[in-house]
C-alpha cells in the first residue's frame, strides 16, 4: 500500500470542511456548569475520604477524583479557545477560579503555553509540553 501525504491532507481537509463549525463552539456557560460539577465531585470525594478510612473505599474514590481533575484540565483547554472570555476580565476570573485554580493553573499561562505548543509541536527543547 502506498501513502501520499498530499492526497491524505487534501482528503482530510475536504472531510473537515463538511462538518458544521458550530458543533465545535463550546458554550461558555455549559463549560462553567461542567467545571462546577467537577469541583463538586472533588469536594464530595474529599469528604468521603475523610469519612471512611478503608482503602477499599478510598482507592476507587481517588481514581474518580483523578478523572475529575483530568476533566478540569480538558475544560481549561477548551476555555483557552473561547475568545469571548478574553474581553471580559471578571468572567475570565470566574472561570479561572472554578476551573483552573483547583488544578493549580491559570488561563493566561496555559493559553500562552498552548499557543507555543501549537507553534513548536513536538520540537525538542521548544515545545513547552515536553520541556
Order of alpha helices (4+ residues) and beta strands (2+ residues): alpha-alpha-alpha-alpha-alpha
